[in-house]
Amino acid sequence: NGTGTTNYINIIGNNTIIAQKAVSTVFDDNTWHYMGIIVKKNQIEIIIDATTTVIDFNAYFFSCGGTNSVTNSGKGFGSINNYGFIGQMHTVTLYAYNLLSSDISTLSYCDDQWTLLEPITEFRGSTILTVNTTIPPIGLKFSLLSCVKQIPNNKGYIFVNSPTTTSTTECISFLVDGSTNTIQFNFNQNSVQSTITSDSTLPLIFDDYSYHRIGITIGSSSVNFYLDGVKVGSSKSIFGVTGDTLICDPGVMYLGNSYNSNFYLNGGLGQVNLYGHELTSLEVAAMGGCPNEYILLEPITEYDGSTSFTDVLDLIPQLGTSISLTSCIKQNLNDQGAIISNYNSISQPCFEIVSDGLNNQLIFTTTTSTSTEVLFSDPSNTINIADNTWKQVAIVIVQNSITFYVNGTQYGSTKQLSSSFTQLCSSGFANIGKRSTNNYFSGFLKSVILYGYPLNSSEIYDLSDCDAQTIYILLPGPSYFPGTNSTTVTPLVPQTSSTNGLSFSACVKQTPDSVGYIFINTNLTSDYICLAVYLNGPGIAHIQAIFEDTSGNTITISSNSNLRIDDGLWHQIDISINENSLVFFVDGVQYGTSQSLSSVVSTCSNGNSTVGSWWTESTGGFIGYLKNVIMYTVWKTASTIDTSQCQNPTPTPTATQTPTPTATATPTATATATATATATATATATATATATATATPTATRTPT
């Protein structure tokens, strides 16, 4: 009962209100709340958003049964037939047993967030996208957040809600105007169109080719606008709103423009979310800005300097006039090779970055439809770019200024383009390790990252330790292995040894009584085993680490626990190796005792690695599932092993009621005696009673 200033819960029996209780939670506010009702003997518990209210009275409850019973949601019967619910409900569930109040909290999922568009999508000034997501007619309080990219001075719609596909009316809409640096909220009430405009976002701008998070929150009497989590200007009042909703029901939704407008968004949209409540300023601030970082290459990848390169499959969005790029490189001596080349759909380059080890400098090239400009960093006498060790190179572009960095330190003076850097190719492509004129890179690359904004010198320095990587994901998975195939590991496992610490981890679900290799690392000619991990299901030695010593002798170290892991369930296997010992772990718990080492264990430098089989695939194939196969260049202990990603699904229990039988036994004792009696109850429950007495005691136990 939401009428009046206080919210009540009414208990109705025999078509009459037999109890009424005021609750502290205001639930008639057009936002979602979860409610649980626990009916007990002479008592009812009502839980609303984790707040419990108890109603006590002398009555018993039971549900109507039989073929003539009827159940309604949202409407009563007989004399209470007019008590019709107004609002929305979902997941109305009846349980034939008592839940705990904590159970109700875990069952609640009254979410009122709708994702209208998730991935970054380009809008070219002529695109309109119809949203297929169905939403209910949400109340007068709601919010919209979206990542928006605009070209300068563009005026375009983010979101439009109209009654029909051919309607010229907008129930609500949101628009960004780059020419005035303002955000607009439009709504229609009683055939009157109203517009509420934010204050100017200056000095912040959003029409700069970069993604920004635009937020609009609508309350009962005001509208607030946000840019990258920061409130824009003052709150704006909203007048003339009547009824229960502004959203068209059912209506249609558009992104990028409306059916009857020429205000097309020119740029991009992503992460467009509609909320059925007014977000607080803290909630908006917590979401911050939009991601403007694009990982073009992450794992260690080797390039031969003549034919190999990586074709980046994801389209690179058109960013602004100020961008950054960082990369970890391990370049062969005197090599001149491209780190990255960005080009358009007809293979015309937009920009390229080359590491010139022969002249010890970095080269930046930008190309437009009319000209090509090349800038060279100053050669360094103290840092050798191409010396076969890991280094970080970075380039920061701020309009027409280009600054080069190596290992977090500025590399020479800042260079100037003759005109402002235009931008990346719109929805362009990229090659890693190769440029348009076939300057192939010779060596290793990893962590090639493009940023849609200029990094500052401290941020570059924080990223500069390229050799500090300790985790190498060999197989994210999950993948099924039938015993006859394997997966070649693309990222090369770095050479690391037990002298500095070495660990291996894998999540396995092994077919019972099977055997097989889950990982093997050999040299390039595959005639020397650096490290292999083998699971032996039927035997006692269930995990084996295999390697060769410096004399070529094969050494096998087996776990000495008799706990079976080939039970068809997920288990996480960890092997930690230091210079003196090797320790096995299963599910984060040490598996047997520590094993002594008499030889150094190390992975092969730039060797071959396979997952799921012996390298020839002719023998020792693993049968089952593998995921999260990871190599660490550190010594892992029980306290640092994380098993959260290798859990078995928790089955949903079937709730039953257990009767409570009472067993009474009357033993006879004189002096100090111990009497024992056994009674069997109806539900096959057995109780044993023990009593000590000096007369004739009666011992009573209630079995569970």
SEMIVO-567030 format. One line per field, with one value per residue (C-alpha): x, y, z. Coordinates in steps of 0.1 Angstrom, whole numbers, plus 2048, in hexadecimal, padded with zeros to 3 digits. Each point is the difference from the previous one (the first is absolute). Layout:
# SEMIVO-567030
xx: [X, ...]
yy: [Y, ...]
zz: [Z, ...]
//
This chain:
# SEMIVO-567030
xx: [800, 813, 7E4, 806, 821, 808, 804, 7EE, 7FF, 7DD, 7FA, 7DF, 7ED, 7DC, 7FE, 806, 81E, 80A, 821, 812, 824, 812, 822, 81E, 809, 7EE, 7F7, 7E6, 81C, 800, 821, 806, 800, 801, 7E7, 800, 7E4, 807, 7E0, 806, 7EA, 7F0, 818, 809, 822, 800, 822, 803, 822, 810, 7EB, 7EB, 7DE, 7EE, 7DA, 7F5, 7DC, 7EC, 7F8, 80A, 806, 7FC, 7FD, 7E1, 805, 7ED, 7F3, 7EA, 81D, 808, 81E, 803, 81D, 7F8, 7DB, 7EA, 7E0, 7DD, 7FC, 825, 7FD, 808, 822, 811, 826, 80E, 824, 816, 809, 816, 80D, 7E3, 808, 7EE, 815, 7F0, 818, 80E, 81D, 818, 800, 824, 7F4, 7E8, 81D, 814, 7E2, 7F9, 809, 7E9, 816, 7F3, 81D, 7FC, 81E, 7F6, 822, 81F, 81D, 810, 7ED, 808, 7E5, 80A, 7E7, 7E6, 7FB, 7E1, 7FE, 7E0, 802, 7F1, 801, 7DE, 7FC, 7E1, 7F1, 818, 7F5, 808, 822, 819, 824, 814, 825, 813, 823, 7FF, 81A, 7FA, 811, 804, 7E0, 7E9, 7DC, 7F1, 7E8, 80D, 7DE, 7DC, 7E0, 7E1, 7DD, 803, 819, 7EF, 7F8, 80D, 7FC, 81C, 7F5, 824, 821, 824, 816, 824, 808, 825, 7FB, 7F4, 810, 7DF, 7EA, 7DB, 7E3, 7DF, 7DE, 7DC, 7E3, 7DC, 80C, 818, 825, 818, 825, 818, 824, 81F, 818, 81E, 81A, 81D, 81C, 7FB, 7F5, 7F2, 801, 825, 800, 805, 7E6, 7EF, 7E6, 7E0, 7E8, 7DD, 7EC, 7DB, 7F0, 7DE, 807, 823, 818, 825, 81A, 823, 81F, 819, 7F2, 801, 7DF, 7FB, 7F5, 7E2, 7E1, 7E3, 7DC, 7E6, 7DC, 7DF, 805, 7E1, 7F7, 816, 81A, 80F, 80B, 7EA, 7EE, 809, 811, 820, 824, 81A, 825, 813, 7E1, 7DA, 7E8, 7F7, 821, 81F, 815, 815, 81C, 822, 818, 7F9, 7EC, 805, 7F6, 7DD, 7ED, 7DD, 7F8, 7DD, 80B, 812, 825, 812, 81E, 816, 7F4, 806, 822, 80A, 7FB, 818, 80A, 7FF, 81B, 818, 81A, 804, 817, 80D, 818, 804, 814, 824, 802, 820, 805, 81A, 808, 7F5, 7DD, 7EF, 7E8, 7E0, 7E0, 7EB, 7DD, 7ED, 7F9, 812, 7E7, 807, 80F, 808, 81D, 811, 80A, 81B, 80F, 816, 811, 819, 81B, 81E, 810, 81D, 821, 800, 7DC, 7EA, 7DC, 7DD, 7EE, 7DE, 7F0, 7DD, 7EF, 7DE, 7EA, 814, 821, 80B, 814, 7F4, 81D, 81D, 81A, 822, 81C, 821, 81B, 81A, 7FE, 7F3, 7E1, 7DA, 7EE, 7DC, 7EF, 7DD, 7EF, 7E2, 7EF, 817, 821, 818, 814, 81C, 80F, 81F, 809, 822, 819, 80B, 823, 7F6, 7E3, 803, 7DD, 80A, 816, 7EB, 7F3, 7DC, 7F9, 7E0, 7FC, 7E4, 7F4, 7E9, 7EE, 7F0, 7F2, 820, 81A, 810, 814, 814, 807, 816, 7FD, 7EC, 819, 7FC, 815, 80D, 7ED, 7DB, 7FB, 7E6, 7EA, 7F9, 7DB, 7EB, 7FF, 7DE, 7F6, 803, 7EF, 7DB, 7F8, 823, 815, 822, 81E, 818, 824, 7FC, 7FC, 7F2, 823, 807, 818, 7FB, 809, 81A, 7FD, 7E4, 7E2, 7E6, 7E7, 7FA, 7E5, 7F0, 7F1, 7E6, 810, 823, 812, 814, 824, 7F8, 7E7, 81A, 819, 7E8, 7FB, 825, 80C, 7FA, 814, 7EB, 7E5, 7FB, 7E1, 7FE, 7DE, 805, 7DC, 7E2, 7E7, 7EC, 809, 7F8, 81C, 7F5, 823, 80B, 806, 813, 802, 820, 807, 802, 811, 823, 808, 81D, 81F, 7FF, 80E, 7FA, 81E, 7E9, 7DF, 7E9, 7DC, 7E7, 7DA, 7E3, 7DB, 7F8, 7E1, 80F, 7EC, 802, 81C, 811, 824, 80F, 817, 7F0, 820, 822, 81B, 81D, 81C, 7FB, 80A, 7EA, 81B, 805, 7E5, 802, 7E0, 7E2, 7E2, 7EF, 7E1, 7FD, 7DC, 800, 820, 80A, 819, 7E5, 815, 823, 819, 819, 81F, 824, 81F, 81F, 80D, 7E1, 7F3, 7D9, 7F5, 7DC, 7F3, 7DE, 7E8, 7FD, 7DB, 7E6, 7E4, 7EF, 7FA, 7F3, 7DC, 7F1, 800, 814, 820, 81C, 823, 81E, 825, 818, 825, 81D, 825, 7FD, 7DD, 7E1, 7DD, 7DF, 7DF, 7DC, 7E4, 817, 80B, 822, 7FE, 818, 822, 81A, 818, 825, 812, 823, 7FF, 7F5, 7DF, 7FC, 7E9, 80F, 80A, 7E8, 7F7, 7E1, 7E2, 7E1, 7E2, 7EC, 818, 824, 80E, 7FD, 7DB, 807, 800, 7F6, 7E2, 7EC, 7DA, 7EA, 7FE, 81B, 7FF, 815, 821, 819, 826, 80D, 824, 7FD, 7FE, 7DC, 7F6, 7DE, 7F9, 805, 7EE, 7DD, 7E7, 7E2, 800, 7FF, 7E0, 7E6, 7DC, 7ED, 7E1, 7DE, 7F4, 7DD, 7EF, 7EE, 7F1, 80D, 7E7, 80C, 7F8, 804, 80F, 7FC, 812, 7FD, 81E, 802, 81E, 80A, 81C, 814, 7F4, 802, 7E0, 7FF, 7E1, 7FA, 7DF, 7F6, 7EA, 7E9, 819, 81A, 811, 813, 809, 816, 7FA, 819, 7F8, 811, 7E9, 7FE, 7DB, 7EC, 809, 7EE, 817, 7F1, 812, 7F1, 813, 806]
yy: [800, 81F, 819, 81C, 80B, 7DE, 7DF, 7E2, 7DA, 7F2, 7DB, 7F4, 7E1, 7F6, 81E, 819, 812, 7EE, 812, 81F, 80B, 820, 7FB, 817, 7FA, 817, 7E9, 815, 815, 7F2, 7EE, 7DB, 7EF, 7DB, 7F2, 7DF, 7F3, 7E3, 7F1, 7EE, 7F3, 81F, 817, 80F, 80F, 81B, 808, 81F, 808, 7EC, 812, 7E8, 808, 7E6, 7FD, 7EA, 7F4, 7E1, 7F0, 7E3, 803, 7E8, 803, 7F5, 7DE, 7EA, 805, 81E, 815, 820, 817, 824, 818, 825, 7FC, 7F3, 7EC, 807, 81E, 809, 7FD, 825, 7FE, 800, 804, 81D, 7FD, 7E3, 7DE, 7E3, 7DF, 7FA, 7DE, 7EB, 7E8, 7E3, 805, 81C, 814, 812, 826, 7FD, 7E8, 81B, 818, 7E8, 7F9, 825, 80E, 81D, 810, 81D, 806, 7FA, 7FF, 80F, 7FE, 7F1, 7FE, 820, 807, 81A, 819, 812, 81D, 7EC, 7E1, 7F9, 7E0, 7F1, 7F1, 7DD, 7FF, 801, 815, 806, 823, 80C, 81B, 825, 7FA, 7F2, 805, 7FA, 7FC, 7FC, 801, 81A, 80A, 81F, 812, 826, 815, 7E2, 801, 7DD, 7EA, 7E5, 7F1, 805, 7EF, 804, 7F1, 7EF, 7FB, 81B, 819, 824, 802, 7FA, 7F3, 806, 806, 809, 815, 80D, 821, 805, 823, 80D, 7E5, 7F8, 7E1, 800, 7ED, 801, 7F3, 802, 804, 806, 807, 81B, 7FB, 80D, 804, 802, 80A, 7FC, 81C, 801, 7E5, 818, 7FF, 7DB, 7F5, 7E0, 806, 7F7, 7DE, 7EF, 7EC, 811, 7F3, 816, 7FC, 80D, 7F9, 80A, 804, 80A, 825, 804, 7F5, 7FC, 7FD, 7F0, 7FE, 7E4, 7FD, 825, 814, 81B, 821, 802, 7EA, 80A, 800, 7EB, 80C, 7F4, 7DB, 7EC, 7DB, 7E3, 7FF, 813, 7E1, 7F5, 7DF, 7EC, 818, 7FD, 80B, 80E, 807, 81A, 813, 801, 7F5, 824, 814, 80A, 801, 7E1, 7F8, 801, 7EB, 7E2, 7F1, 7E4, 7F5, 810, 7F7, 80B, 7FE, 7FF, 817, 820, 7F9, 813, 816, 7E7, 7E4, 814, 80B, 7DC, 7F7, 81C, 805, 7E8, 7E7, 810, 7E5, 7E6, 7E2, 7F7, 7E5, 7F1, 7E0, 7FD, 7FA, 7F9, 810, 7F3, 821, 7F3, 7F1, 7FF, 81B, 802, 80C, 811, 7F3, 81A, 821, 81D, 81D, 822, 812, 825, 816, 7F7, 7DB, 7EA, 7DE, 7EA, 7DF, 7E8, 7F6, 7E8, 808, 7EF, 813, 81A, 7F7, 81A, 7F4, 80D, 7FE, 809, 80C, 80E, 800, 805, 7E8, 806, 7FA, 824, 806, 81A, 7FE, 7E9, 7FC, 7F0, 7F7, 807, 7EC, 808, 826, 7FC, 815, 7FE, 80A, 80D, 804, 80F, 800, 814, 800, 81C, 7FB, 7EA, 80D, 7EE, 809, 7F0, 7FF, 80D, 7E3, 7F6, 7FA, 7F0, 7E8, 7E6, 7F8, 7E0, 7EC, 7E0, 80B, 80B, 825, 815, 81A, 81A, 81B, 81C, 816, 821, 810, 809, 7F7, 7DE, 7F4, 7DF, 7EC, 7E1, 7EF, 81C, 81B, 81A, 7F5, 820, 821, 804, 802, 815, 7F6, 81B, 7FE, 7EF, 7DA, 7F8, 7DF, 7DA, 7F0, 7FF, 7DC, 7F8, 7E1, 7FA, 7E9, 7F9, 7F9, 80D, 820, 808, 800, 7DD, 80B, 7E1, 7FF, 7E8, 7F5, 800, 817, 800, 818, 816, 818, 81E, 81C, 819, 81B, 80D, 7EE, 815, 7F9, 7F0, 7E8, 7F5, 7FA, 7EA, 7EB, 7FF, 7E0, 7E8, 7E4, 7FE, 7EA, 7E1, 7F0, 7EF, 7F2, 7E2, 7F5, 814, 7E5, 7ED, 7E7, 7DB, 7E8, 7DD, 7F1, 804, 826, 81C, 826, 811, 81D, 821, 816, 7F3, 7F5, 816, 7EF, 7FF, 7E8, 7F3, 815, 81E, 7EE, 7EE, 7F5, 7EF, 800, 7EF, 7FA, 7DC, 7EA, 7DE, 7E2, 7E5, 7E6, 813, 80B, 81C, 81E, 822, 814, 7FB, 819, 7F5, 810, 80B, 7DE, 7EE, 7E8, 80E, 803, 81F, 7FA, 7EA, 7F9, 7DE, 7F4, 7DB, 7F8, 7DB, 800, 80E, 81A, 816, 81E, 7FE, 81C, 7F4, 812, 7F9, 80A, 80F, 7DE, 7F7, 7E8, 7FF, 807, 7F9, 80D, 7F2, 80C, 7E8, 805, 7E5, 81A, 7F9, 81E, 7ED, 802, 814, 820, 820, 801, 81A, 7F1, 816, 7F7, 818, 7FC, 812, 7F8, 7E6, 7F0, 7F9, 801, 7F4, 810, 7F5, 819, 817, 7E5, 7F0, 7DE, 7E9, 80A, 817, 7EF, 808, 80C, 7F7, 812, 822, 800, 81A, 806, 800, 821, 806, 7DB, 7ED, 7FD, 7EB, 7FB, 7DF, 7E7, 7F5, 817, 7E6, 7F9, 7DB, 7F7, 80C, 815, 80E, 7F7, 81A, 826, 81A, 825, 81B, 7F0, 819, 803, 816, 80D, 802, 7E6, 7FB, 7F7, 7F4, 824, 80E, 7E4, 80C, 7E5, 816, 7FA, 7DA, 7F9, 7E6, 80D, 7FE, 7EA, 80F, 7ED, 7F1, 80C, 7E6, 800, 7E8, 7F5, 803, 7DF, 7FE, 7E1, 7F9, 7E5, 7F6, 7EE, 7F2, 806, 7FC, 814, 811, 7EE, 807, 7F8, 7FE, 7FD, 801, 80C, 801, 81C, 800, 811, 7E5, 815, 7EF, 80E, 7F4, 80D, 7FE, 809, 7FE, 7FD, 7F4, 7F6, 7F9, 81B, 808, 809, 812, 80A, 810, 7F4, 817]
zz: [800, 7F3, 806, 819, 80E, 810, 7ED, 80F, 7FA, 804, 808, 7F2, 80A, 7F7, 7EA, 81C, 80E, 820, 806, 7F6, 806, 7F7, 7F0, 7FF, 7DC, 7E7, 7E4, 7EC, 7EF, 7DC, 806, 804, 822, 809, 819, 812, 816, 818, 80F, 821, 81C, 810, 7EF, 7DE, 7F7, 7E4, 7F1, 7EA, 7F3, 81D, 81A, 814, 80F, 817, 804, 81E, 805, 809, 7DF, 7E9, 7DB, 7E4, 7DA, 7EE, 7EF, 7E8, 7DD, 809, 80E, 7EE, 802, 7F5, 7FF, 802, 807, 81D, 803, 80C, 817, 7FB, 7DA, 7FB, 810, 7DF, 800, 7EB, 7F5, 7F5, 80E, 7F6, 80E, 817, 810, 81A, 816, 813, 81D, 815, 7F1, 817, 7FD, 7F4, 7E4, 7F3, 7FE, 7EA, 7EA, 7F8, 7DE, 7FA, 7E6, 7EB, 7E9, 7DB, 7E8, 7DF, 7EF, 80F, 7E6, 7F2, 7DF, 7E6, 7F5, 7E1, 7FF, 7EE, 816, 814, 815, 80D, 823, 803, 826, 810, 81F, 816, 804, 81B, 818, 802, 80F, 7E8, 7F2, 7E0, 7FD, 7DF, 7F2, 7E4, 7E6, 7EA, 7E5, 807, 7FF, 7F9, 80E, 803, 813, 818, 808, 7F4, 80D, 7E9, 800, 7DE, 7E4, 7EB, 81C, 7FF, 826, 818, 822, 80D, 7F0, 808, 7EA, 801, 7EF, 7F9, 7F2, 821, 817, 810, 806, 7FB, 80F, 7ED, 80B, 7F4, 818, 7F4, 7DD, 80C, 7F8, 81B, 7FF, 81E, 7F7, 816, 807, 7E9, 808, 7F9, 807, 7FB, 7DD, 7F2, 7DA, 7FD, 7EF, 822, 814, 81E, 817, 7FE, 81C, 806, 820, 804, 822, 80B, 7FB, 7F1, 7E5, 805, 7E4, 803, 7EB, 808, 823, 808, 804, 7E5, 80E, 816, 803, 7E8, 80C, 7EE, 7FF, 7F1, 805, 807, 800, 80A, 7E3, 7E4, 7ED, 7E3, 806, 7ED, 7E8, 7EC, 808, 7EA, 803, 7EC, 7F3, 801, 7E5, 7F8, 804, 7EE, 820, 7F9, 818, 7EE, 815, 815, 81C, 819, 823, 7FC, 820, 80C, 825, 810, 81C, 806, 804, 81B, 7F9, 812, 7EA, 7E0, 80D, 807, 7DB, 7F6, 7DC, 7E2, 7F7, 7E7, 801, 7E5, 805, 7DD, 80C, 823, 801, 7F7, 7DB, 7EB, 7DE, 7E7, 7EE, 7DE, 7FE, 822, 80D, 814, 7EF, 81A, 7FB, 814, 7EE, 80F, 807, 7F3, 81E, 805, 7F8, 820, 805, 80E, 7F8, 817, 7F7, 810, 7E7, 800, 7DF, 7F0, 7FA, 7E4, 7F6, 7EF, 804, 804, 821, 7F2, 7E0, 7FF, 7DE, 7F0, 7EC, 7E0, 812, 801, 820, 819, 818, 807, 81B, 7F8, 818, 7EF, 812, 7E6, 807, 823, 7FB, 7FE, 7E0, 7FE, 7DE, 7FA, 7DF, 7F4, 7DE, 7F5, 812, 814, 81D, 812, 823, 80F, 824, 80A, 801, 823, 80C, 820, 7F7, 7E5, 7F3, 7EE, 817, 805, 822, 80A, 7FD, 800, 7E4, 801, 7E9, 80C, 7E7, 80B, 7E0, 7ED, 81B, 801, 81E, 801, 820, 807, 822, 80E, 7F7, 7E5, 7E2, 7F0, 7FB, 7F7, 7DB, 7ED, 7E3, 7E6, 808, 81B, 7FF, 7F0, 810, 7FB, 7E2, 807, 808, 7F4, 801, 80F, 7FB, 81D, 7F5, 7DC, 7ED, 7DE, 7F0, 810, 81B, 815, 825, 80C, 825, 819, 806, 81C, 810, 7E2, 80D, 7F0, 815, 7F5, 815, 807, 81C, 818, 808, 822, 7F0, 7E6, 81C, 813, 7E1, 7F6, 812, 7E3, 810, 81F, 7F1, 816, 7F0, 7DF, 7F7, 7EA, 7FC, 80E, 7F6, 809, 7E4, 7FC, 7F8, 7F4, 804, 7DC, 7FC, 80F, 7FF, 7F6, 817, 7EC, 81B, 804, 823, 80D, 80C, 825, 81A, 822, 80C, 7FF, 805, 7E8, 803, 7EA, 804, 7EE, 806, 7F6, 7FD, 7F9, 7F3, 81B, 7FC, 7E4, 7FC, 7EC, 7FD, 807, 7F7, 7F0, 7F9, 7EA, 7EC, 7DC, 7F2, 81A, 80B, 823, 81B, 814, 814, 7FC, 817, 7FF, 811, 808, 809, 809, 815, 821, 7F1, 7F2, 7F6, 7F0, 7F8, 7E5, 7F5, 7F5, 812, 7F1, 7F7, 7ED, 81A, 803, 823, 80C, 821, 80A, 81A, 81D, 80A, 7FB, 7FB, 7DE, 7E9, 7E2, 80C, 7E4, 815, 7FB, 814, 800, 7FE, 80A, 7FF, 811, 7FA, 810, 800, 81C, 7FE, 7EC, 810, 7F2, 809, 7F8, 805, 813, 819, 801, 7EF, 812, 80D, 7F1, 7E8, 800, 7E0, 7F6, 7DF, 7F3, 7EE, 7E4, 7E3, 7DD, 7F1, 7E3, 800, 7F6, 817, 7FD, 816, 802, 7F1, 7F9, 7E6, 7E4, 809, 7FC, 824, 823, 7F6, 81C, 801, 810, 802, 806, 808, 810, 7F7, 80D, 804, 81C, 803, 825, 81D, 80A, 824, 80E, 80B, 7DC, 7ED, 7F4, 7F9, 7FA, 7DA, 804, 814, 7F9, 7FC, 820, 7FA, 809, 81E, 801, 81F, 814, 823, 81A, 81A, 824, 812, 826, 80F, 825, 813, 825, 80C, 823, 816, 824, 80F, 7E4, 7E0, 7DB, 7ED, 7DA, 7EB, 7DB, 7F1, 7DB, 7F3, 7E2, 7E9, 806, 81A, 81C, 822, 81B, 824, 81C, 824, 821, 81E, 824, 7FD, 7E1, 7E7, 7DF, 7E3, 7E3, 7DF, 7E2, 7E1, 7E2]
//
